[in-house]
Amino acid sequence: QSLVFRKMLTIDMVEKSNGVITITDASYSSLELFLNLLYGREPAESLMKLPAGDALKILALANKYQVDYVVSISCMAIMTYENEDLNIGEIRKIYHAGGLFQLPDLILAVARSDNSVYR
């Protein structure tokens, strides 16, 4: 389901010869949830229970490894947060992720927000 993982394991790369993909830029818990979502061992609803910052970490992994399904469900989870549940730092991160990953729905969700409710 990940074009990036597939290529790493099928073309002449270190990962193919070792049979191991090393990921050092994610926490164990984020990576575990990402892989469980990727391989269907965790329902999409699991993302709805995460704080916004953790959902953004899953979104970053899904974007990096080109897993469209997990990108979509991460965006849906992030866009369901109520304004009062987010602080200004999280809102900035969501806006930044929308621009960085070219996800206009995230940018629009933040732009439509009422800034008066932020902590």
Disulfide bonds with the S-S distance in Angstrom:
none
